[in-house]
Amino acid sequence: MILSDTNILDRLAEGDLVIEPLEDVDLQVQPASVDLRLGREFLEFQHANIPCIHPNSEQEVEEYVDETHVEEGDEFILHPGDFVLGTTVERVEIPPDLIAHVEGRSSLGRLAIVVHATAGLCDPGYQGQITLELSNLGTAPVALTPGMRISQLTFTELKTAADRPYGEERGSKYQDQSGPQASKIQGDDEFGGDQV
């Protein structure tokens, strides 16, 4: 079952679903979703610095990612073909019986801006800010203003609560993240790691 605005507000009031700061409930809570705002931090990929990315090499992350912080009143210009990692202002806590889906907003989609490449899911038990995988599929640069509503979350209720939710007990590598986080795929089992 997908949660409606009534369900979302009830779960927020109960406190098991957390979205904070939820600055304007009337504006951000939609009929079946919650709009999230764009944060000030971005990770930009500098593809000219390396021949390719090796998912099993942690050292390369620092070589191909630059951090950018957008000051108050400034904008981040997302150029055609660019791919950057951004973050939400809001921190979320997803209870074990819900799964959250990160979706783009239609108004930005009509400007050719997408908010995730593949990572459009927040597992049951996830806590932290959400890293956005921002791309401009259009032909013109688009100015993104921190604080603007950039994405939305929809929530699906699981038939039963997750027995092994995302989190510290599982060694989940993005739990409690703050700001955009680069890939930690090198921690995956197939590369000798032990994180999910």
Helices and strands as residue ranges (DSSP letters): H 5-14, E 18-20, H 25-28, E 34-37, E 41-45, G 47-49, H 59-64, E 65-69, E 76-78, E 83-93, E 98-104, H 106-109, E 113-114, E 121-122, E 127-136, E 142-144, E 149-157, G 168-170, G 185-187, G 189-191
